Amino acid sequence: MTPFSDMDIDLILTLDALLKDQNITHAAARLGISQPALSARLTRLRALFGEPLFVPSPHGRGVLPTPRSEALRPRIATVLQSISAMLEPETFDAQHSHRTFVIALHENPALMLGAELLNQIRTEAPGIRLRFALPDVAKLTAQMESGDVDIYIGVNAGAHDAWVRRTLFDDEYATAQRKGHPRGTGPLDLQTYCALSHLVVSYEGDPFAGFVDQHLAGLGHQRSVVMSTQSYAMAPPIVAGTDLLCTLPRRMLQRFVQTLDIFPPPLPLQPIAIGMFWHPKNSQDPANSWLRQQLLQAAGRQV
């Protein structure tokens, strides 16, 4: 059997040119090589196939393919078509796709992005489905690498250093209380803030202490945390029905202004930068790129 490695693209193109032109001079011109170079390739082809493949025309003009060479014609065409298709840029037809995209994110960004993202995707790509999944810290790196998760949305602390990042939105913290809260609607001072009862959202570590409590401790203060939940979505309705305060991202709390009053917290807190992260292997992937554009648009960022 002829070694597969002995056949290269130059020989395939030479066969194709000779089958089309049946003339050494014309085939060499088609390939942009000299006649001696083409003759050398034909010698290699004869050695590979164990027969001439082309013989001189009895009329003295050009060459004629042997039956073996003629039999190769459709196979050569198929090979060249396959190579051409392989080199074509990959595209993603969102309008007709039925793909399911998986986005790993916590409830806070899900509340801020979910409705806008789904509404615009349903308009542009009605067959696409979205799955929002809570990030599993122990598995997320492997899931991003395998493609089980397409995009991670969150803060830098939850992301791998090798992932590519783009900011979706910047936010700041705000403090909320129910409308009609007995303390009134005046500005919050630190002493009042610490004296009132609070709800915290915590899904890891101490359930009754978060980053706000760490900042307060650094200032020599402590607040009264009487309730904890792992769900951002649960916090606003609980606060709306109690005298508890909560300090959460302002962009999320703004969605509940009908039932909540919102104030600047009486202590300095660093702004939040929520980003989307993807594995670098997907940077040029048309489907992943399309999803990123949809997320940027939903977040109000320039695509």
C-alpha positions in Angstrom: 0.0 0.0 0.0 1.2 3.5 -0.9 2.1 5.5 2.3 -0.6 8.2 2.8 2.1 10.7 3.8 3.6 10.4 0.2 0.5 12.2 -1.2 0.4 16.0 -0.6 -1.8 18.8 -1.8 0.6 19.8 -4.6 0.2 16.3 -6.2 -3.6 16.5 -5.8 -3.7 19.9 -7.5 -1.4 18.6 -10.2 -3.8 15.7 -10.9 -6.7 18.1 -11.0 -4.9 20.5 -13.4 -3.9 17.7 -15.8 -7.3 16.2 -15.8 -8.8 19.6 -16.7 -6.3 20.8 -19.2 -4.7 17.6 -20.6 -1.7 19.7 -21.5 1.6 20.0 -19.6 2.1 23.6 -20.6 -1.4 24.7 -19.7 -1.5 22.8 -16.4 1.8 24.3 -15.3 0.4 27.8 -16.1 -2.8 27.0 -14.1 -0.7 26.0 -11.1 1.8 28.9 -11.5 4.8 26.6 -11.8 7.3 25.8 -14.5 6.9 22.9 -16.9 10.0 21.0 -15.4 8.4 21.4 -11.9 5.1 19.9 -13.2 7.0 17.1 -14.9 8.7 16.3 -11.6 5.3 16.1 -9.9 4.0 13.9 -12.6 7.0 11.6 -12.1 6.1 11.4 -8.3 2.5 10.6 -9.2 3.5 7.8 -11.5 5.7 6.3 -8.8 2.9 6.6 -6.2 0.2 5.0 -8.4 2.5 2.5 -10.2 1.3 3.5 -13.6 1.7 6.5 -16.1 -1.7 8.1 -15.3 -1.3 10.3 -18.5 0.1 9.3 -21.9 1.1 11.5 -24.8 -1.7 12.2 -27.3 -1.1 10.3 -30.6 -1.9 13.5 -32.4 1.0 15.3 -30.6 -1.1 17.7 -28.7 -1.1 17.4 -24.9 -1.6 14.2 -22.8 -4.5 11.8 -22.3 -5.6 10.4 -19.0 -5.6 6.6 -18.5 -8.7 4.9 -17.2 -7.2 4.9 -13.7 -6.6 8.6 -13.9 -10.2 9.1 -15.2 -11.5 7.1 -12.3 -9.7 9.5 -9.9 -11.5 12.5 -11.4 -14.6 12.5 -9.0 -12.4 11.6 -6.0 -10.0 14.5 -6.7 -13.0 16.9 -7.0 -14.4 15.7 -3.7 -11.1 16.1 -1.9 -10.6 19.6 -3.2 -14.2 20.6 -2.3 -13.7 19.2 1.3 -10.4 21.2 1.7 -12.1 24.3 0.4 -15.0 23.8 2.8 -12.6 23.2 5.7 -10.9 26.6 5.0 -14.1 28.6 4.9 -14.8 30.8 7.9 -17.1 29.3 10.4 -20.4 31.2 10.8 -23.3 31.1 13.3 -26.9 31.4 12.0 -28.6 32.6 15.1 -32.0 33.1 13.5 -32.2 29.4 12.6 -30.2 27.9 15.5 -31.7 25.7 18.2 -28.7 25.8 20.4 -28.9 26.0 24.2 -26.5 28.5 25.8 -25.4 28.0 29.4 -24.5 31.1 31.5 -23.1 30.6 35.0 -24.1 33.5 37.2 -25.6 34.4 40.6 -29.0 35.9 41.1 -27.9 39.5 41.2 -26.7 39.7 37.6 -29.4 37.3 36.6 -32.1 39.8 37.9 -30.4 42.7 36.1 -29.8 41.0 32.8 -32.3 38.1 32.4 -35.4 39.8 31.1 -33.6 42.1 28.7 -31.4 39.3 27.4 -34.3 36.9 26.7 -36.5 39.5 25.1 -33.9 40.6 22.5 -32.8 37.0 21.8 -36.4 35.9 21.3 -36.7 38.6 18.7 -33.5 37.8 16.8 -33.2 34.1 17.4 -36.5 32.5 18.4 -35.1 28.9 18.4 -32.3 29.6 20.9 -32.7 28.7 24.6 -30.9 30.1 27.6 -30.0 28.2 30.8 -28.9 30.3 33.8 -27.0 28.1 36.3 -25.6 29.0 39.7 -21.7 28.8 39.5 -20.2 25.7 41.1 -16.8 27.0 42.2 -15.3 23.5 42.4 -16.4 22.7 38.8 -16.5 26.0 37.0 -13.0 25.9 35.5 -13.5 22.5 34.1 -17.0 23.4 32.8 -15.7 26.5 31.0 -12.8 24.4 29.5 -15.1 21.6 28.3 -17.8 24.0 26.9 -20.5 22.8 29.4 -20.6 26.5 30.4 -20.4 29.1 27.7 -20.1 32.3 29.7 -19.5 33.1 33.4 -20.9 36.4 34.7 -19.7 37.8 38.0 -16.9 39.7 39.8 -13.2 39.1 39.2 -12.8 37.1 42.4 -14.9 34.3 41.0 -13.0 34.0 37.7 -9.9 32.2 36.5 -6.9 34.4 35.6 -6.7 32.8 32.1 -10.2 33.7 31.1 -11.0 36.7 28.9 -13.0 39.4 30.5 -15.2 42.3 29.4 -17.1 44.6 31.7 -20.9 44.4 31.5 -21.8 47.1 34.0 -20.5 49.0 36.9 -22.6 49.4 40.0 -22.5 50.7 43.5 -24.1 49.6 46.8 -27.2 51.1 48.3 -29.2 50.6 51.4 -33.0 49.8 51.2 -35.8 49.8 53.7 -39.6 49.4 53.2 -41.8 52.3 52.4 -43.3 53.6 55.6 -40.4 52.4 57.7 -40.7 53.8 61.3 -37.3 55.5 61.1 -38.6 57.9 58.4 -36.9 58.8 55.1 -34.1 61.0 56.3 -30.4 60.4 55.5 -28.8 57.4 57.3 -26.0 58.1 59.7 -23.6 55.4 60.8 -25.0 55.2 64.4 -28.6 54.7 63.2 -27.5 52.2 60.5 -25.7 50.0 63.1 -28.6 50.2 65.6 -31.2 49.0 63.1 -31.7 45.3 62.2 -30.4 44.0 58.9 -30.8 41.3 56.4 -27.7 40.0 54.5 -27.4 37.9 51.4 -24.7 35.3 51.9 -24.0 32.1 49.9 -20.6 31.2 51.4 -18.7 31.7 54.6 -20.3 33.2 57.7 -24.0 33.5 56.8 -24.5 36.5 59.2 -21.4 38.5 58.2 -20.5 39.9 54.8 -18.2 42.5 53.3 -20.2 45.3 54.9 -19.5 43.9 58.3 -15.8 43.7 57.5 -15.8 47.4 56.6 -17.7 48.3 59.7 -15.3 46.3 61.9 -12.5 48.3 60.3 -14.2 51.5 61.4 -14.8 50.1 64.9 -18.5 49.5 64.4 -20.9 46.5 64.3 -24.4 46.2 62.9 -27.2 43.9 64.0 -27.8 41.2 61.4 -30.9 39.2 62.4 -31.6 37.4 59.1 -29.6 35.8 56.3 -30.6 34.4 52.9 -28.6 32.9 50.1 -31.0 34.4 47.5 -30.8 38.0 46.2 -34.3 37.6 44.8 -35.7 36.9 48.3 -34.1 40.0 49.9 -36.3 42.8 48.5 -39.7 41.2 49.3 -38.5 40.3 52.8 -37.3 43.9 53.4 -40.5 45.3 51.9 -42.6 43.3 54.5 -40.4 43.9 57.6 -38.4 46.7 59.3 -35.1 45.2 58.2 -32.6 47.0 56.1 -30.4 45.5 53.4 -27.4 46.8 51.6 -27.1 45.4 48.1 -26.2 46.5 44.5 -28.2 49.6 43.6 -28.9 48.5 40.1 -30.9 45.5 41.5 -32.6 47.4 44.2 -33.9 50.0 41.7 -36.2 47.4 40.3 -38.1 47.4 43.6 -38.6 51.2 44.1 -42.4 50.7 44.3 -42.0 48.9 47.6 -38.6 50.1 48.8 -36.9 53.4 49.7 -33.2 53.5 48.7 -30.5 55.5 50.4 -26.7 55.8 50.1 -25.1 53.7 52.8 -23.4 55.7 55.6 -20.0 54.2 55.0 -17.6 54.1 52.0 -18.0 50.9 49.9 -16.1 50.0 46.8 -18.1 50.0 43.5 -18.8 46.7 41.9 -17.7 45.8 38.4 -19.7 42.9 36.9 -18.0 41.3 34.0 -18.5 38.4 31.6 -15.8 35.9 31.2 -15.1 33.3 28.6 -12.5 30.7 27.9 -9.8 32.0 25.5 -10.4 29.0 23.2 -13.8 30.6 22.4 -12.6 34.1 21.6 -13.0 33.5 17.8 -16.0 31.2 18.0 -18.9 32.8 16.1 -21.6 31.4 18.5 -19.8 32.5 21.6 -19.1 35.9 20.1 -22.8 36.3 19.2 -23.8 35.5 22.8 -21.3 38.0 24.1 -22.7 40.7 21.8 -26.2 39.9 23.1 -25.1 40.3 26.7 -23.4 43.6 26.0 -26.5 44.9 24.4 -28.7 43.7 27.3 -26.3 45.4 29.8 -26.5 48.7 27.8 -22.9 48.5 26.7 -21.6 49.4 23.2 -21.2 46.2 21.2 
